[in-house]
């Protein structure tokens, strides 16, 4: 894979989303260099630190490639006019869940990051976009996005390049792993779940889930 241009870098702070429930899903574009730290981008927050953030979910990448598909289903949703509708930190075109793999290491600006898991869909983007069916649609189609852990801190800015440096597990595309663990495909493939349970680059949470499902 040749380098992909980073089209947007976004961060957000926690604010009320539904009643008193807080979320940092509403992220704003950043201009200029943003520091990449072990727990994510400087200035980015997580309101729910139980289900979001941490070493294994430091940075969220959602493919801009999916936006056209969503716009066909939500033509009147203005949030889809720009990156950030799904609470992502990084937006690119040309890389999706079928071509990105668990354990991939990418140079993100000057930082080095590693794909740790797909993004588990939850009610927050569904609520923000006003589409209750969105969680089920993500589970069915695998348009989940993914998370990175930070291997080497650095800085990143819009216009920088995302470059693949290492792909040790080409057989474990994010889409395949998401389908096994979240989409229900693991019921018919316990052997793959057992393999995932021992796949070190996979997040600890998803390794535990694979183990419990096998």
C-alpha positions, 0 to 999 in steps of 0.5 A, spaced: 500 500 500 502 506 498 501 512 503 494 515 504 493 522 505 490 524 512 484 528 510 482 530 517 484 529 524 479 530 529 478 531 537 473 532 542 471 534 549 466 531 553 459 534 553 452 532 554 449 527 548 443 525 551 440 528 557 445 527 562 449 522 559 456 525 557 460 523 550 466 526 546 463 523 540 462 530 537 469 532 534 472 538 531 477 538 525 484 540 528 489 544 524 496 544 524 500 538 528 497 534 533 501 530 538 500 523 538 500 520 545 500 513 548 492 514 550 491 518 544 491 525 540 492 531 545 486 534 546 481 528 545 477 526 551 473 520 552 467 520 557 466 513 558 473 510 560 470 503 561 468 502 554 472 507 550 479 509 550 485 506 553 492 503 550 488 499 546 483 504 543 487 510 543 485 513 536 479 511 532 480 511 524 473 511 520 474 510 512 471 516 509 470 511 503 463 509 507 460 516 507 457 515 500 453 509 502 451 512 509 449 518 505 444 514 500 441 512 507 441 519 510 440 524 505 438 529 509 443 528 515 448 534 514 453 531 519 455 526 513 458 532 509 464 532 513 469 527 516 467 526 524 460 524 523 462 517 527 466 520 532 473 518 528 480 521 530 483 520 523 479 520 516 482 517 510 480 514 503 483 508 500 483 503 506 477 500 509 476 494 514 477 489 508 484 491 507 486 493 514 488 488 518 489 486 526 497 488 527 498 492 521 503 498 523 502 504 520 506 511 520 501 516 522 505 523 521 511 521 525 507 517 530 507 509 529 500 506 530 498 499 530 491 496 529 488 493 535 481 491 534 474 494 530 470 499 533 464 496 537 458 499 535 454 503 540 448 507 541 452 514 541 453 515 533 446 512 532 443 517 537 447 523 534 445 521 527 438 520 528 438 513 526 436 507 531 438 502 526 445 504 525 448 499 530 444 493 527 447 496 520 454 496 522 454 489 525 451 487 518 455 490 513 462 491 518 462 498 516 465 499 523 472 503 523 478 500 527 482 502 533 489 503 534 494 503 539 500 507 539 507 504 539 511 510 538 508 517 540 509 523 535 505 528 531 500 528 526 497 533 521 492 534 516 496 532 509 500 528 512 501 521 510 499 514 513 504 509 510 503 501 512 510 499 515 508 492 517 503 487 516 504 480 520 497 478 519 494 479 512 489 473 514 486 477 519 483 483 516 479 487 520 472 485 517 473 478 518 475 479 525 469 483 526 465 478 523 467 473 527 467 476 534 461 481 533 457 479 527 456 472 529 460 468 524 464 465 530 458 460 532 460 456 525 468 457 526 470 456 533 477 454 531 478 461 528 476 464 535 481 460 538 486 462 534 484 469 535 484 468 543 491 468 542 493 473 537 497 478 541 496 484 537 488 483 538 486 488 544 485 484 550 478 485 550 477 482 544 481 476 545 477 475 552 471 475 547 474 470 542 475 466 548 468 466 551 465 465 544 469 459 542 
